[in-house]
Amino acid sequence: MSDTQVDESQAGENQAGENVADANPEAAADQARTADRGSRSAVMGIVVSAKMDKTIIVRRDRKVLHPLYKKYVRRSTRYVAHDEANTAHLGDEVEIVETRPISKTKRWRLVNVLREAPRGDGPTEKAPAARDGAAEGGSAEVQS
């Protein structure tokens, strides 16, 4: 067995053979908190708003069978999520996970951006401006 591999029987022990939880109670508490975080629910969705600082709104779409008409109807849920580094942009597909309440409506946090939406590099071209006469409702004849 190499030095980097650890036997399963020695996973909770350090090199001296002492139990890590006995030596450092904070490490044991931190390990328990980390294990608990693994059970938090994760959601994938599309960013529909990234206008706020460190906050995004993620929409998750689903299809639900209508009880009377037996037709699938689209439903969506909007989640307000914390984006610490402002990495997500409009249209990105992201993964968010449940977290402690950060504000009145923020209970989710961004884990990673799964797929980035195409972004325009430069300003978009607008339609050519109308002539002055046409804009005022008059005739569009050219004065010479």
Secondary structure, DSSP 8 states (H G I E B T S, - for coil): --SS---GGGTTB-TTS-BHHHH-HHHHHHHHHHHHHTTS-EEEEEEEE--STTEEEEEEEEEEE-TTT--EEEEEEEEEEE-TT----TT-EEEEEE-S--SSS--EEEEEEEE-----SS---------HHHHTTS------
